[in-house]
């Protein structure tokens, strides 16, 4: 990754080498930025992890109506551009979408989403003859934790356990979190996690611990092995709601969180509760999304309503982090970002009615 700060609007620096095409054909030199236009507002997005489906992204729409969409787009090596592979209907806007965190090519090609329910979608399923149906999407299951009615409180977010892909945790506006066994298609448990809405939830890589944030302004830690207890790691002044929680993928001591409608990102250390070890404050409008680098313990990306995607380096903590090391100025405010775990020099962002992939 580049170590000097760039000016807003500069494209991220390109690596010296290009990965070889999976089929051995000569591969065209990749651009610094790829743009894909959509017929509706783009919101949540997710990079695929499958080794046989590289440079593939699922992106969900945000429309104020019942019927929304999810598109699967992928980099076409021959055309050297992002193209649509498939599209399917999604009830209500998806609050989050996420591919199965499994790189194996023989695993089911699954995508999960939350909104009214937790849903699993199978991409390119096999028919009765065992043949792959390219471009088709089928509903694998629809999971509702309320057995007394078809209605349930909206789900705000979820996370897939990266070490046991049978497990998904969901968060809800009704103050609860649920742990699901997707093989059995049933909840293992439901717990009251916060005093108000739970807005986000995330597993710590390599452990049974997950963190939550919510409308009561607290960051709470839970352990799958002892769910009757939780730890309050941090609380905001005046109980201002917390919108996002994101764990460092390479150092589980660190996580980042964002206050609703705030331009600051707070970095927390589980070994030093109650006080942020760093506050990143170069944005000038509300931060909407954050993501740690999959290949580095010191790099974090943030995106906000000020149209900026910023990359930070925290390796000198506890020294103050004054400025980001890279900046990208988008055309409009950025709704979502994700750093690719398979192609680690790429970040995807959604903004307005388009997505972009940026090489960093």
C-alpha positions as CSV (number, residue, x, y, z in Angstrom):
1,X,0.0,0.0,0.0
2,X,1.2,3.5,-0.7
3,X,2.6,5.3,2.3
4,X,2.2,8.9,1.2
5,X,-1.0,11.0,1.3
6,X,-2.7,11.7,-2.0
7,X,-4.9,14.6,-2.9
8,X,-8.6,14.1,-3.0
9,X,-9.5,12.9,-6.5
10,X,-6.2,11.2,-7.1
11,X,-6.7,7.5,-8.1
12,X,-5.1,5.0,-5.7
13,X,-1.6,3.9,-6.8
14,X,-1.4,0.7,-8.9
15,X,0.7,-2.3,-7.9
16,X,3.7,-3.2,-10.1
17,X,2.3,-6.6,-11.1
18,X,-1.0,-8.0,-12.3
19,X,-2.4,-11.4,-11.2
20,X,-2.5,-13.9,-14.0
21,X,-5.9,-14.9,-15.4
22,X,-7.3,-18.1,-13.9
23,X,-7.6,-19.8,-17.3
24,X,-4.0,-18.9,-18.4
25,X,-5.0,-16.4,-21.1
26,X,-3.1,-13.1,-21.3
27,X,-4.9,-10.7,-19.0
28,X,-5.5,-7.0,-19.9
29,X,-3.9,-4.5,-17.7
30,X,-6.4,-3.5,-15.1
31,X,-7.6,0.0,-14.7
32,X,-7.3,2.1,-11.6
33,X,-11.0,2.5,-11.3
34,X,-14.0,0.5,-12.7
35,X,-17.5,2.0,-12.6
36,X,-20.8,0.2,-13.0
37,X,-24.0,2.2,-13.5
38,X,-27.3,0.9,-11.9
39,X,-30.9,1.9,-12.6
40,X,-31.5,2.6,-8.8
41,X,-29.6,3.8,-5.7
42,X,-26.9,1.4,-4.8
43,X,-26.4,0.6,-1.1
44,X,-25.0,-2.4,0.7
45,X,-22.4,-4.4,-1.3
46,X,-20.2,-7.4,-0.8
47,X,-17.1,-9.0,-2.5
48,X,-17.3,-12.7,-3.3
49,X,-14.6,-14.9,-1.7
50,X,-14.8,-17.9,-4.0
51,X,-11.5,-18.6,-5.9
52,X,-13.4,-19.4,-9.1
53,X,-15.5,-16.2,-9.0
54,X,-12.9,-13.4,-8.6
55,X,-13.8,-9.7,-8.9
56,X,-17.4,-10.5,-8.3
57,X,-19.6,-8.2,-6.2
58,X,-23.2,-8.3,-5.0
59,X,-24.9,-4.9,-4.6
60,X,-28.3,-4.2,-3.2
61,X,-30.6,-1.3,-4.1
62,X,-32.2,1.3,-1.8
63,X,-35.7,2.1,-3.0
64,X,-38.5,3.3,-0.7
65,X,-40.9,0.6,-1.8
66,X,-41.4,-3.1,-1.1
67,X,-39.7,-4.5,-4.2
68,X,-36.0,-3.9,-4.3
69,X,-33.2,-5.6,-6.2
70,X,-29.9,-7.3,-5.8
71,X,-27.4,-7.4,-8.7
72,X,-24.4,-9.6,-9.2
73,X,-21.7,-7.8,-11.1
74,X,-18.3,-9.1,-12.1
75,X,-15.2,-7.9,-13.9
76,X,-15.2,-9.3,-17.5
77,X,-11.5,-9.9,-18.4
78,X,-12.2,-9.8,-22.2
79,X,-14.1,-6.5,-22.0
80,X,-12.1,-5.2,-19.1
81,X,-15.2,-3.8,-17.4
82,X,-17.7,-4.6,-14.8
83,X,-20.8,-6.4,-16.2
84,X,-24.1,-7.7,-14.8
85,X,-24.2,-11.4,-14.3
86,X,-27.6,-11.7,-12.7
87,X,-30.4,-9.8,-10.9
88,X,-33.1,-10.8,-8.5
89,X,-35.9,-9.3,-6.5
90,X,-35.4,-8.6,-2.8
91,X,-38.3,-7.7,-0.4
92,X,-37.5,-4.2,1.1
93,X,-34.0,-2.7,0.9
94,X,-31.4,-5.1,2.2
95,X,-29.8,-3.7,5.3
96,X,-26.8,-5.8,4.6
97,X,-25.7,-8.5,2.1
98,X,-22.7,-10.9,2.5
99,X,-21.2,-13.8,0.5
100,X,-20.5,-17.1,2.2
101,X,-17.0,-16.6,3.7
102,X,-15.5,-19.7,2.1
103,X,-13.0,-19.7,-0.7
104,X,-13.6,-23.3,-1.8
105,X,-15.0,-23.9,-5.2
106,X,-17.0,-27.0,-4.2
107,X,-19.0,-25.1,-1.5
108,X,-22.5,-23.9,-2.2
109,X,-22.4,-20.5,-3.8
110,X,-24.5,-18.7,-1.1
111,X,-25.4,-15.0,-0.5
112,X,-27.1,-13.9,2.7
113,X,-29.2,-10.7,3.3
114,X,-31.1,-9.1,6.0
115,X,-34.2,-6.8,5.9
116,X,-37.5,-8.1,7.2
117,X,-36.0,-11.6,7.6
118,X,-32.6,-13.4,7.3
119,X,-32.5,-14.8,3.8
120,X,-30.1,-17.1,2.0
121,X,-29.8,-17.1,-1.8
122,X,-28.1,-19.8,-3.9
123,X,-26.3,-18.3,-6.9
124,X,-25.8,-20.5,-10.0
125,X,-27.6,-23.5,-8.4
126,X,-27.5,-27.0,-9.8
127,X,-30.7,-28.5,-11.5
128,X,-32.1,-32.0,-11.0
129,X,-29.4,-33.3,-13.5
130,X,-26.6,-31.7,-11.4
131,X,-25.9,-29.1,-14.1
132,X,-25.0,-25.5,-13.0
133,X,-27.6,-23.0,-14.0
134,X,-25.5,-20.0,-14.8
135,X,-27.1,-16.6,-14.0
136,X,-29.9,-18.1,-12.0
137,X,-30.6,-17.3,-8.3
138,X,-32.9,-19.3,-6.1
139,X,-34.1,-18.8,-2.5
140,X,-32.3,-21.2,-0.2
141,X,-34.2,-20.3,3.0
142,X,-36.1,-17.5,4.7
143,X,-35.6,-17.4,8.5
144,X,-37.9,-15.7,11.0
145,X,-37.3,-16.0,14.7
146,X,-40.9,-15.0,15.6
147,X,-42.9,-18.3,15.6
148,X,-46.1,-16.6,16.6
149,X,-46.5,-14.5,13.5
150,X,-45.2,-14.0,10.0
151,X,-44.1,-10.5,11.0
152,X,-40.9,-9.6,12.9
153,X,-39.0,-6.5,13.8
154,X,-36.7,-5.4,11.0
155,X,-33.1,-6.7,11.0
156,X,-30.5,-4.0,10.9
157,X,-27.4,-6.1,10.2
158,X,-25.7,-9.5,10.5
159,X,-22.4,-11.3,10.3
160,X,-21.3,-14.7,9.2
161,X,-18.9,-16.6,11.5
162,X,-15.7,-16.9,9.3
163,X,-14.5,-20.0,11.2
164,X,-17.8,-21.9,11.4
165,X,-20.0,-20.9,8.4
166,X,-23.0,-22.7,9.9
167,X,-23.4,-19.7,12.2
168,X,-24.9,-16.3,11.4
169,X,-25.7,-13.6,14.0
170,X,-28.4,-11.0,13.3
171,X,-29.2,-7.7,15.0
172,X,-32.6,-6.1,15.2
173,X,-34.4,-2.9,16.2
174,X,-36.2,-4.8,18.9
175,X,-33.0,-4.8,21.1
176,X,-32.2,-8.4,20.4
177,X,-29.6,-10.5,18.6
178,X,-30.1,-14.0,17.3
179,X,-27.6,-16.8,16.6
180,X,-28.7,-19.0,13.7
181,X,-27.6,-22.4,12.6
182,X,-28.2,-22.2,8.8
183,X,-27.7,-25.9,8.2
184,X,-30.6,-26.7,10.5
185,X,-32.3,-23.4,9.5
186,X,-33.3,-22.6,13.1
187,X,-32.2,-20.2,15.8
188,X,-29.8,-21.5,18.4
189,X,-30.7,-18.6,20.8
190,X,-32.0,-15.1,21.0
191,X,-30.7,-12.6,23.5
192,X,-31.5,-9.1,24.6
193,X,-28.3,-7.3,23.7
194,X,-29.0,-3.6,24.2
195,X,-31.4,-1.2,25.9
196,X,-32.4,0.2,22.5
197,X,-32.1,-0.8,18.9
198,X,-29.1,-2.9,17.9
199,X,-27.7,-1.3,14.7
200,X,-24.7,-3.5,13.8
201,X,-23.0,-6.7,14.8
202,X,-19.7,-8.3,13.9
203,X,-17.6,-11.4,14.8
204,X,-14.1,-11.1,16.0
205,X,-11.9,-13.1,13.5
206,X,-10.7,-16.4,14.9
207,X,-12.7,-16.4,18.1
208,X,-16.2,-17.0,19.5
209,X,-16.6,-13.3,20.4
210,X,-18.8,-10.8,18.6
211,X,-19.4,-7.2,19.2
212,X,-22.6,-5.1,18.9
213,X,-23.5,-1.4,18.8
214,X,-26.8,0.3,19.2
215,X,-29.1,3.1,20.0
216,X,-28.1,3.2,23.6
217,X,-24.6,4.4,22.6
218,X,-22.7,1.3,23.8
219,X,-20.3,-1.2,22.3
220,X,-20.9,-4.6,23.9
221,X,-18.9,-7.8,23.6
222,X,-20.5,-11.3,23.7
223,X,-19.0,-14.8,23.8
224,X,-20.8,-17.7,22.2
225,X,-19.6,-19.9,25.0
226,X,-21.2,-17.7,27.7
227,X,-24.1,-15.7,26.3
228,X,-25.6,-15.0,29.7
229,X,-23.0,-12.3,30.2
230,X,-21.8,-9.4,28.1
231,X,-19.1,-6.7,28.5
232,X,-19.7,-3.0,27.9
233,X,-16.5,-1.9,26.2
234,X,-17.4,1.7,25.5
235,X,-20.2,4.1,25.9
236,X,-20.7,7.5,24.2
237,X,-21.3,10.7,25.9
238,X,-25.0,11.5,26.3
239,X,-25.7,7.9,25.0
240,X,-25.5,9.0,21.4
241,X,-26.3,6.0,19.1
242,X,-23.5,4.0,17.5
243,X,-24.1,3.0,13.9
244,X,-21.2,0.7,12.8
245,X,-18.8,-1.8,14.4
246,X,-15.9,-3.3,12.5
247,X,-13.2,-5.6,13.8
248,X,-9.6,-5.5,12.7
249,X,-9.2,-8.7,10.7
250,X,-5.5,-9.2,11.7
251,X,-5.4,-7.9,15.3
252,X,-8.6,-8.7,17.3
253,X,-7.6,-6.2,20.0
254,X,-8.8,-3.4,17.8
255,X,-12.2,-2.4,16.5
256,X,-13.6,0.7,15.0
257,X,-17.0,2.3,15.5
258,X,-19.0,5.4,14.3
259,X,-21.5,7.6,16.1
260,X,-24.7,8.2,14.1
261,X,-24.4,11.4,12.0
262,X,-20.8,11.9,13.1
263,X,-17.8,12.7,11.0
264,X,-15.4,10.9,13.4
265,X,-14.2,7.3,13.5
266,X,-13.2,5.9,16.9
267,X,-10.7,3.1,17.2
268,X,-11.1,1.1,20.4
269,X,-8.7,-1.4,22.1
270,X,-10.3,-4.2,24.1
271,X,-7.4,-4.0,26.5
272,X,-8.1,-0.4,27.3
273,X,-11.9,-0.1,27.7
274,X,-14.0,3.1,27.9
275,X,-11.6,5.4,26.0
276,X,-10.8,5.4,22.3
277,X,-7.1,4.9,21.5
278,X,-7.6,7.0,18.4
279,X,-10.2,9.3,16.9
280,X,-9.9,9.8,13.1
281,X,-11.5,13.1,12.3
282,X,-10.6,14.3,8.7
283,X,-14.1,13.7,7.3
284,X,-16.4,16.8,7.2
285,X,-19.7,14.9,7.0
286,X,-21.3,11.8,8.5
287,X,-19.4,8.6,8.1
288,X,-21.5,5.8,6.6
289,X,-19.1,2.9,6.3
290,X,-15.8,1.6,7.6
291,X,-13.6,-1.4,6.8
292,X,-10.3,-2.8,7.9
293,X,-7.7,-4.1,5.4
294,X,-7.8,-7.9,5.1
295,X,-4.0,-8.1,4.7
296,X,-2.8,-5.5,7.2
297,X,-3.4,-4.9,10.9
298,X,-2.8,-1.1,10.6
299,X,-4.9,0.1,7.7
300,X,-8.6,1.2,7.9
301,X,-10.8,2.7,5.2
302,X,-13.8,5.0,5.9
303,X,-16.4,6.6,3.6
304,X,-18.8,9.4,4.2
305,X,-21.3,11.9,3.0
306,X,-18.5,14.3,2.2
307,X,-17.8,12.1,-0.9
308,X,-14.5,11.0,0.4
309,X,-13.0,7.5,0.9
310,X,-10.0,7.8,3.2
311,X,-7.4,5.2,4.2
312,X,-5.7,5.5,7.6
313,X,-2.6,4.0,9.0
314,X,-2.7,3.4,12.8
315,X,0.6,1.5,13.2
316,X,2.1,4.3,15.3
317,X,-0.5,4.1,18.0
318,X,-0.7,5.3,20.7
319,X,0.6,8.4,18.8
320,X,-2.1,10.5,17.4
321,X,-3.2,9.7,13.8
322,X,-3.3,13.2,12.2
323,X,-4.1,12.6,8.5
324,X,-5.1,9.7,6.1
325,X,-2.5,8.3,3.9
326,X,-4.8,8.0,0.8
327,X,-7.9,9.9,-0.2
328,X,-10.4,9.4,-3.0
329,X,-13.0,12.0,-4.0
330,X,-16.2,10.4,-5.3
331,X,-18.9,12.1,-7.4
332,X,-21.4,12.1,-4.6
333,X,-21.8,10.9,-1.0
334,X,-20.6,7.3,-0.4
335,X,-23.2,4.8,1.1
336,X,-21.1,1.7,1.6
337,X,-17.6,0.3,1.2
338,X,-15.9,-3.0,1.4
339,X,-12.2,-4.0,1.1
340,X,-11.9,-7.2,-0.9
341,X,-10.4,-10.1,1.1
342,X,-9.6,-12.0,-2.1
343,X,-8.1,-9.2,-4.2
344,X,-6.6,-7.2,-1.3
345,X,-5.6,-4.2,-3.4
346,X,-9.2,-3.4,-4.3
347,X,-11.9,-1.6,-2.5
348,X,-15.6,-1.3,-3.7
349,X,-17.8,1.7,-2.9
350,X,-21.5,2.4,-3.6
351,X,-22.6,6.0,-4.3
352,X,-25.8,7.3,-6.0
353,X,-26.8,4.9,-8.7
354,X,-23.4,3.4,-9.3
355,X,-20.6,1.4,-7.7
356,X,-16.9,1.8,-8.2
357,X,-13.9,-0.5,-7.5
358,X,-10.8,1.4,-6.6
359,X,-7.3,0.0,-6.7
360,X,-5.2,0.9,-3.6
